[in-house]
Amino acid sequence: MKNDRVVEDWETLTDGEAIEAATERHGKDPTTSVADCAFEVSGRGEDPEYRFWFDLFLRLLKNDHVGWA
């Protein structure tokens, strides 16, 4: 398998480090940048990196909506 990771060593990153790496890569707000990373990996089936980025995206969305009625 070709090693075309969105972010090298993604599996060792904390959430904060991953958000920073995604923002540096895509230059957008954190939630959009993380979503873009998930989108980059989405064509690779059950890739664990996709799950990592998608789960982080969902956590960011949930945090953005805390307190909404």
DARAJO-V827651 format. One record per backbone hydrogen bond with DSSP energy under -0.5 kcal/mol. CO is the residue of the C=O (numbers start at 0). NH is the residue of the N-H. If there is no record, write none. Layout:
co-><CO;CO>
nh-><NH;NH>
This chain:
co-><1;2;6;8;9;13;14;15;16;17;18;19;20;21;22;28;29;30;31;32;33;34;35;36;37;40;43;46;46;47;48;49;50;51;52;53;54;55;56;57;58;59;60;61;62;64>
nh-><3;4;9;11;12;17;18;19;20;21;22;23;24;25;26;32;33;34;35;36;37;38;39;40;41;43;46;49;50;51;52;53;54;55;56;57;58;59;60;61;62;63;64;65;65;67>
